[in-house]
């Protein structure tokens, strides 16, 4: 290294940042946008994507059919909400007060007969319904958070893409690209936070080691050492200067306290924590809000609501896979870990807490909130003891709030039994395009041409949803 012809890897390794910038998932740094006058313009839009793994029943939650036969409609009644004509499950007492803040899509659908978690999850998270294997590159399309990390990398946090509680247990729930970033590579994969035995509702919750992966004194020494070496060539070698700037940007983000402080939920008022709910979903949504505040662009939150005291079933990935007795999961309409009597009140509390908190903090306009499962459930109740519902990809419901979404509307419709979409169908492609549009990410970008497609998704954003 006598001639100081440092390449990117050498420069970063010399400063002690090599592994963090080049090998760790989610560790990508961006720059602020620049307007026509050359002035920096902050690009702070973020997304909290609440993934209700397992597939909640649309006809028991947000697309209820009270006039259908009992074997279809189930035991619950809809209640009126703040928005006339928008009715939701009777256990959503807090969300009913906030319906003017979100749009309810009741016409989500998977093209084709996709009825397994693996493929449905892949389609939903990639914004692609086509079978990639037919184009020679199976399962390599990056997921939403990876594209967001590429196009809108954080300028304030060395993590741009995070996932709160990784899918665990059998791979049936784990879509293929969750942890690898697809063809974009591992730098754009999410940083996983927490586990079944280490989540923010626990008193001894520990953040990922990546946030403690530096020694301040050692980094300061390496920084000064490399600066001295570079000073002899900065006037001659523009490449060295470019990598020096990149190193400084990464160093600044790495040493910012706000990224680590996001995990100190004990700094939140007790009333705020209780507002979200002292359970895994509630505290993960609170942590997601804090991570967005610290500059993380895309936070996926696993919709695990925890385990009922008397029923310790289920890994932290599938609260909403409510098959009932035929899968040994108990009554889908009961109060066990796989019962709506347990899960729906927790979802109501946590989601209402998030939306209210974002609104009160002035963050909702710049924070898109997406709440969805990978599909719905059969509109008819399975004839078994105890009861449940099977997978149903033909239609399901999703919630969108913030990020420019108008709120207070119901988009799309299903037939009177909740069997299929009758108006304004929304595929994973349209959902993905709408998310990208809300985050100011261009769908058509030649820099993303990968041999598969020159677009992030073939869908078009649903412009009717925006105010």
C-alpha positions as CSV (number, residue, x, y, z in Angstrom):
1,X,0.0,0.0,0.0
2,X,3.1,2.3,-0.4
3,X,1.7,3.9,-3.5
4,X,-1.6,4.5,-1.8
5,X,-3.6,3.3,-4.8
6,X,-6.5,2.3,-2.5
7,X,-9.5,0.7,-4.0
8,X,-12.9,0.8,-2.3
9,X,-12.5,-2.3,-0.2
10,X,-9.0,-1.4,0.9
11,X,-10.0,2.1,1.9
12,X,-12.9,0.9,4.0
13,X,-11.1,-2.0,5.6
14,X,-8.2,0.3,6.5
15,X,-10.7,2.6,8.3
16,X,-12.3,-0.3,10.1
17,X,-15.5,-0.1,8.2
18,X,-14.9,-2.8,5.5
19,X,-17.1,-5.5,6.9
20,X,-19.9,-3.1,7.9
21,X,-20.1,-1.5,4.5
22,X,-19.5,-4.4,2.2
23,X,-20.6,-7.6,3.9
24,X,-23.4,-6.9,6.3
25,X,-27.0,-7.1,5.2
26,X,-28.9,-3.8,5.0
27,X,-25.8,-1.7,5.5
28,X,-26.0,0.8,2.6
29,X,-25.5,4.5,2.8
30,X,-27.1,7.1,0.6
31,X,-26.9,10.9,0.0
32,X,-29.6,13.5,0.2
33,X,-31.3,14.5,-3.0
34,X,-30.2,17.7,-4.7
35,X,-32.6,20.2,-6.2
36,X,-32.1,22.3,-9.4
37,X,-30.0,24.9,-7.5
38,X,-27.7,22.2,-6.1
39,X,-29.2,22.5,-2.6
40,X,-29.5,19.3,-0.6
41,X,-33.1,18.2,-0.1
42,X,-33.8,15.6,2.6
43,X,-35.4,12.4,1.4
44,X,-36.9,11.0,4.5
45,X,-39.9,8.9,3.5
46,X,-40.1,5.6,5.1
47,X,-42.3,2.5,5.3
48,X,-43.5,0.3,8.2
49,X,-44.7,-2.9,6.6
50,X,-46.8,-5.0,9.0
51,X,-46.8,-8.6,7.7
52,X,-49.6,-10.7,9.2
53,X,-47.9,-14.0,8.5
54,X,-50.3,-16.9,7.9
55,X,-53.1,-15.0,6.2
56,X,-55.8,-13.4,8.4
57,X,-59.4,-14.1,7.5
58,X,-60.8,-11.2,5.4
59,X,-64.4,-12.1,6.2
60,X,-63.7,-12.0,10.0
61,X,-61.8,-8.7,10.0
62,X,-62.1,-6.0,7.3
63,X,-64.5,-7.4,4.7
64,X,-67.2,-8.8,6.8
65,X,-70.4,-10.3,5.3
66,X,-73.1,-10.0,8.0
67,X,-75.8,-11.0,5.6
68,X,-74.2,-14.2,4.5
69,X,-75.2,-17.6,6.0
70,X,-73.7,-18.4,9.4
71,X,-71.3,-21.0,8.0
72,X,-69.8,-18.2,5.9
73,X,-70.0,-15.0,8.1
74,X,-68.7,-16.6,11.3
75,X,-69.6,-15.5,14.8
76,X,-68.5,-11.8,14.7
77,X,-70.5,-8.7,14.1
78,X,-69.3,-5.6,12.3
79,X,-69.3,-2.2,14.0
80,X,-69.6,1.3,12.6
81,X,-66.5,3.4,12.4
82,X,-65.6,7.1,12.1
83,X,-66.1,6.8,8.3
84,X,-69.7,6.2,7.3
85,X,-70.1,2.9,5.5
86,X,-66.7,1.5,6.6
87,X,-67.5,-1.3,9.0
88,X,-64.9,-3.6,10.6
89,X,-64.8,-6.4,13.3
90,X,-66.4,-5.6,16.6
91,X,-63.0,-6.2,18.4
92,X,-61.4,-3.3,16.5
93,X,-62.8,-0.7,18.9
94,X,-59.7,1.5,18.6
95,X,-59.2,1.2,14.9
96,X,-62.8,2.2,14.4
97,X,-61.9,5.6,15.7
98,X,-59.1,6.0,13.2
99,X,-60.6,4.9,9.9
100,X,-60.3,8.4,8.5
101,X,-56.5,7.9,8.6
102,X,-56.3,4.8,6.5
103,X,-57.6,3.2,3.3
104,X,-59.0,-0.3,3.3
105,X,-58.4,-2.4,0.2
106,X,-60.8,-5.3,0.0
107,X,-59.9,-6.5,-3.4
108,X,-56.4,-8.0,-3.0
109,X,-55.9,-11.1,-5.1
110,X,-53.2,-13.5,-6.3
111,X,-53.3,-14.4,-10.0
112,X,-53.5,-18.2,-10.4
113,X,-54.3,-20.8,-7.8
114,X,-51.6,-19.9,-5.3
115,X,-52.6,-21.4,-2.0
116,X,-49.3,-22.0,-0.1
117,X,-47.6,-19.6,2.2
118,X,-44.2,-19.9,0.4
119,X,-45.3,-18.7,-3.1
120,X,-47.9,-16.3,-1.8
121,X,-45.4,-14.6,0.5
122,X,-42.8,-14.4,-2.3
123,X,-45.3,-12.8,-4.7
124,X,-46.5,-10.3,-2.1
125,X,-43.0,-9.2,-0.9
126,X,-41.5,-9.1,-4.4
127,X,-44.4,-7.4,-6.2
128,X,-44.2,-10.1,-8.9
129,X,-46.7,-12.8,-9.7
130,X,-44.8,-14.4,-12.6
131,X,-42.9,-17.6,-12.0
132,X,-39.3,-16.5,-12.2
133,X,-38.1,-20.0,-13.0
134,X,-39.8,-19.7,-16.4
135,X,-37.4,-16.8,-17.1
136,X,-34.3,-18.8,-16.0
137,X,-33.7,-17.0,-12.7
138,X,-35.9,-18.7,-10.1
139,X,-36.7,-16.7,-6.9
140,X,-34.2,-14.0,-7.4
141,X,-36.4,-10.9,-7.6
142,X,-35.5,-8.7,-4.6
143,X,-38.2,-7.8,-2.1
144,X,-39.7,-4.4,-1.4
145,X,-37.3,-3.5,1.4
146,X,-34.3,-4.3,-0.7
147,X,-35.4,-2.0,-3.5
148,X,-36.1,0.7,-1.0
149,X,-32.7,0.3,0.5
150,X,-31.1,0.6,-3.0
151,X,-33.1,3.6,-4.1
152,X,-33.6,5.4,-0.8
153,X,-30.7,4.4,1.4
154,X,-30.6,6.1,4.8
155,X,-28.5,9.2,5.2
156,X,-28.7,9.0,9.0
157,X,-28.5,5.3,9.9
158,X,-26.1,2.6,8.6
159,X,-29.2,0.3,8.4
160,X,-31.7,1.1,5.7
161,X,-33.7,-2.2,5.7
162,X,-34.8,-4.0,8.9
163,X,-37.0,-6.9,9.8
164,X,-38.4,-7.2,13.3
165,X,-38.5,-10.9,14.3
166,X,-37.3,-13.2,11.6
167,X,-39.5,-15.9,10.3
168,X,-38.6,-19.1,12.2
169,X,-39.6,-22.7,12.3
170,X,-40.5,-24.7,9.2
171,X,-39.6,-23.0,5.9
172,X,-43.3,-23.0,4.9
173,X,-43.7,-19.4,6.0
174,X,-40.2,-18.2,4.9
175,X,-40.2,-16.8,1.4
176,X,-37.0,-17.5,-0.4
177,X,-35.5,-14.1,-0.6
178,X,-36.3,-12.8,2.9
179,X,-32.7,-12.7,4.0
180,X,-30.6,-12.5,0.8
181,X,-31.6,-9.3,-1.1
182,X,-32.3,-11.2,-4.3
183,X,-30.1,-10.3,-7.3
184,X,-29.2,-7.0,-5.6
185,X,-27.0,-8.9,-3.1
186,X,-26.7,-9.1,0.7
187,X,-26.0,-5.4,1.2
188,X,-29.7,-4.8,0.5
189,X,-31.0,-7.7,2.6
190,X,-32.7,-6.8,5.9
191,X,-31.0,-6.6,9.2
192,X,-33.0,-9.0,11.4
193,X,-33.9,-7.7,14.9
194,X,-35.2,-9.9,17.7
195,X,-36.5,-13.4,18.1
196,X,-39.1,-15.5,19.9
197,X,-37.0,-15.3,23.1
198,X,-35.6,-11.8,22.5
199,X,-38.3,-9.3,21.6
200,X,-38.9,-5.7,22.9
201,X,-41.8,-6.6,25.1
202,X,-39.2,-8.5,27.3
203,X,-37.3,-6.6,30.0
204,X,-33.9,-8.0,28.9
205,X,-34.4,-7.3,25.2
206,X,-31.0,-7.0,23.4
207,X,-30.5,-5.2,20.1
208,X,-28.6,-6.7,17.2
209,X,-24.8,-6.8,17.7
210,X,-24.3,-4.8,14.5
211,X,-25.3,-1.7,16.5
212,X,-22.5,-2.3,18.9
213,X,-19.9,-3.5,16.3
214,X,-17.5,-0.6,16.7
215,X,-14.9,0.5,19.2
216,X,-14.8,4.3,19.2
217,X,-11.2,4.8,20.2
218,X,-10.0,2.2,17.7
219,X,-12.1,3.7,14.9
220,X,-10.9,7.2,15.7
221,X,-7.3,6.0,15.5
222,X,-7.8,4.2,12.2
223,X,-9.7,7.2,10.8
224,X,-6.8,9.6,11.6
225,X,-4.2,7.1,10.3
226,X,-6.0,6.7,7.0
227,X,-6.6,10.4,6.7
228,X,-2.8,10.9,7.0
229,X,-2.1,8.4,4.3
230,X,-4.7,9.8,1.9
231,X,-3.5,13.4,2.3
232,X,-0.5,12.8,0.2
233,X,-2.6,11.7,-2.8
234,X,-5.9,13.6,-2.6
235,X,-4.7,16.2,-5.0
236,X,-3.7,13.5,-7.5
237,X,-6.2,10.7,-7.2
238,X,-9.9,11.5,-7.4
239,X,-10.7,7.8,-6.7
240,X,-9.0,8.0,-3.4
241,X,-11.0,11.1,-2.6
242,X,-14.3,9.4,-3.6
243,X,-13.7,6.5,-1.3
244,X,-12.6,8.8,1.5
245,X,-15.9,10.6,1.2
246,X,-17.8,7.3,1.3
247,X,-15.8,6.2,4.3
248,X,-16.5,9.4,6.2
249,X,-20.2,9.1,5.4
250,X,-20.3,5.5,6.7
251,X,-18.3,6.5,9.8
252,X,-20.6,9.3,10.6
253,X,-23.7,7.1,10.4
254,X,-22.0,4.3,12.4
255,X,-21.1,6.5,15.3
256,X,-24.4,8.3,15.5
257,X,-26.1,7.5,18.8
258,X,-29.6,7.7,17.5
259,X,-29.4,4.4,15.7
260,X,-28.5,2.6,18.9
261,X,-30.9,4.7,21.1
262,X,-33.8,3.5,19.0
263,X,-33.6,0.2,20.9
264,X,-33.9,1.8,24.4
265,X,-37.6,1.5,24.7
266,X,-37.3,2.3,28.4
267,X,-36.9,5.9,27.4
268,X,-40.5,6.0,26.2
269,X,-43.2,7.1,28.7
270,X,-44.9,4.1,30.3
271,X,-48.2,5.4,28.9
272,X,-46.9,5.3,25.3
273,X,-45.6,1.7,25.7
274,X,-48.9,0.6,27.2
275,X,-50.8,2.4,24.4
276,X,-49.1,0.1,21.8
277,X,-49.6,-2.9,24.1
278,X,-47.0,-4.7,26.2
279,X,-46.9,-7.7,23.9
280,X,-44.6,-8.6,20.9
281,X,-46.6,-6.9,18.2
282,X,-47.2,-3.7,20.2
283,X,-43.6,-3.3,21.2
284,X,-42.3,-4.2,17.8
285,X,-44.5,-1.5,16.2
286,X,-43.2,1.0,18.8
287,X,-39.6,-0.1,18.0
288,X,-40.4,0.3,14.2
289,X,-41.5,3.9,14.9
290,X,-38.3,4.6,16.8
291,X,-36.2,3.0,14.0
292,X,-37.9,5.1,11.3
293,X,-37.2,8.2,13.5
294,X,-33.5,7.2,13.5
295,X,-33.4,7.0,9.7
296,X,-34.2,3.4,8.8
297,X,-36.1,3.5,5.5
298,X,-38.0,0.2,5.5
299,X,-39.0,-1.8,8.5
300,X,-40.9,-5.0,8.2
301,X,-42.7,-6.1,11.3
302,X,-43.7,-9.7,11.7
303,X,-47.4,-9.7,12.9
304,X,-46.8,-12.2,15.7
305,X,-49.0,-11.2,18.6
306,X,-47.4,-13.5,21.1
307,X,-48.6,-16.7,22.8
308,X,-51.7,-17.1,25.0
309,X,-50.9,-17.9,28.6
310,X,-52.7,-21.2,28.5
311,X,-51.8,-22.1,25.0
312,X,-48.1,-21.8,24.1
313,X,-48.5,-22.9,20.5
314,X,-47.0,-21.4,17.4
315,X,-43.6,-19.9,16.4
316,X,-43.3,-16.2,16.0
317,X,-44.2,-16.2,12.3
318,X,-47.7,-17.5,11.9
319,X,-50.3,-16.1,14.4
320,X,-52.8,-15.7,11.6
321,X,-52.6,-19.2,10.1
322,X,-55.9,-20.1,11.8
323,X,-56.8,-23.6,10.4
324,X,-58.5,-24.7,13.6
325,X,-58.7,-28.4,14.6
326,X,-57.5,-30.0,11.4
327,X,-54.0,-28.5,12.0
328,X,-54.1,-28.8,15.8
329,X,-54.3,-25.0,16.3
330,X,-57.3,-24.8,18.4
331,X,-60.5,-22.8,17.8
332,X,-59.9,-20.0,15.2
333,X,-62.6,-18.0,16.9
334,X,-61.3,-18.7,20.4
335,X,-58.8,-17.2,22.8
336,X,-55.7,-19.4,22.1
337,X,-52.5,-18.4,20.3
338,X,-54.2,-19.1,17.0
339,X,-57.6,-17.6,17.9
340,X,-59.0,-14.3,16.8
341,X,-60.3,-13.7,20.3
342,X,-56.6,-13.4,21.3
343,X,-55.0,-11.9,18.2
344,X,-57.5,-9.3,17.0
345,X,-57.6,-7.2,20.2
346,X,-53.8,-7.1,20.2
347,X,-53.7,-6.1,16.5
348,X,-56.3,-3.4,17.2
349,X,-54.4,-2.0,20.1
350,X,-51.0,-2.1,18.4
351,X,-52.0,-0.7,15.1
352,X,-54.2,2.0,16.6
353,X,-51.2,3.0,18.8
354,X,-48.9,3.2,15.9
355,X,-51.2,5.3,13.7
356,X,-52.2,7.7,16.5
357,X,-48.5,8.1,17.6
358,X,-47.3,8.8,14.0
359,X,-50.1,11.3,13.5
360,X,-49.4,13.1,16.8
361,X,-45.7,13.3,16.1
362,X,-46.2,14.7,12.6
363,X,-44.7,11.6,11.0
364,X,-47.7,10.1,9.2
365,X,-47.3,12.1,6.0
366,X,-43.8,10.8,5.5
367,X,-44.3,7.3,6.9
368,X,-46.3,4.8,4.8
369,X,-47.9,2.0,6.9
370,X,-48.9,-1.2,5.2
371,X,-50.8,-4.0,7.0
372,X,-51.5,-7.2,5.1
373,X,-51.3,-11.0,5.1
374,X,-50.1,-13.1,2.2
375,X,-53.7,-14.2,1.4
376,X,-57.1,-14.5,3.0
377,X,-59.0,-17.5,4.4
378,X,-61.9,-19.5,3.0
379,X,-65.1,-17.6,3.2
380,X,-66.8,-20.7,4.6
381,X,-65.9,-22.1,8.0
382,X,-64.4,-25.6,7.9
383,X,-66.8,-28.3,9.2
384,X,-64.6,-29.6,11.9
385,X,-64.1,-29.3,15.7
386,X,-62.8,-26.9,16.6
387,X,-63.6,-24.6,13.6
388,X,-61.2,-22.8,11.4
389,X,-60.6,-21.6,7.8
390,X,-58.3,-22.7,5.0
391,X,-56.0,-20.6,2.8
392,X,-57.8,-18.5,0.2
393,X,-55.8,-16.5,-2.4
394,X,-58.7,-15.3,-4.5
395,X,-59.3,-12.3,-2.3
396,X,-58.0,-10.7,0.9
397,X,-57.8,-7.3,2.6
398,X,-55.0,-4.8,3.3
399,X,-54.7,-1.5,5.1
400,X,-52.7,1.5,3.8
401,X,-52.1,4.6,5.8
402,X,-49.8,7.7,5.7
403,X,-47.2,8.4,3.0
404,X,-49.8,10.5,1.0
405,X,-52.6,7.9,1.2
406,X,-55.9,9.8,1.5
407,X,-57.5,7.6,4.1
408,X,-61.2,7.2,4.9
409,X,-62.0,5.1,1.9
410,X,-62.7,1.5,1.0
411,X,-61.2,0.4,-2.3
412,X,-62.4,-2.6,-4.2
413,X,-65.2,-5.1,-3.5
414,X,-65.8,-8.8,-3.2
415,X,-69.1,-10.7,-3.8
416,X,-71.7,-11.2,-1.1
417,X,-70.0,-14.2,0.3
418,X,-66.4,-12.9,0.1
419,X,-65.4,-15.6,-2.4
420,X,-63.9,-13.5,-5.2
421,X,-63.2,-9.9,-6.3
422,X,-66.0,-8.1,-8.2
423,X,-64.5,-4.6,-8.5
424,X,-61.0,-3.1,-8.8
425,X,-58.8,-6.1,-8.3
426,X,-55.3,-5.4,-6.8
427,X,-52.5,-7.8,-7.5
428,X,-49.1,-7.9,-5.7
429,X,-47.9,-5.9,-8.6
430,X,-50.3,-3.0,-8.0
431,X,-49.6,-3.0,-4.3
432,X,-45.8,-2.9,-4.8
433,X,-46.1,-0.1,-7.4
434,X,-48.3,1.9,-5.0
435,X,-45.7,1.5,-2.2
436,X,-42.9,2.6,-4.5
437,X,-44.9,5.6,-5.7
438,X,-45.6,6.7,-2.1
439,X,-41.9,6.5,-1.3
440,X,-40.9,8.5,-4.5
441,X,-39.2,5.5,-6.1
442,X,-39.3,5.2,-9.9
443,X,-40.8,1.9,-11.0
444,X,-39.0,2.0,-14.4
445,X,-35.3,2.4,-13.8
446,X,-32.8,1.1,-16.4
447,X,-30.1,0.8,-13.7
448,X,-32.1,-2.1,-12.3
449,X,-32.1,-4.1,-15.5
450,X,-31.1,-7.5,-14.4
451,X,-31.7,-9.7,-17.3
452,X,-35.1,-10.3,-15.9
453,X,-36.8,-7.0,-16.3
454,X,-36.0,-3.3,-16.4
455,X,-38.8,-2.5,-13.9
456,X,-39.2,-3.0,-10.2
457,X,-42.7,-4.4,-10.8
458,X,-45.0,-4.6,-13.8
459,X,-47.9,-3.1,-11.8
460,X,-49.1,0.5,-11.8
461,X,-49.7,2.6,-8.7
462,X,-53.3,3.0,-7.6
463,X,-53.5,6.8,-7.9
464,X,-57.0,6.9,-6.5
465,X,-55.7,6.1,-3.1
466,X,-53.6,9.3,-2.8
467,X,-54.9,12.6,-1.5
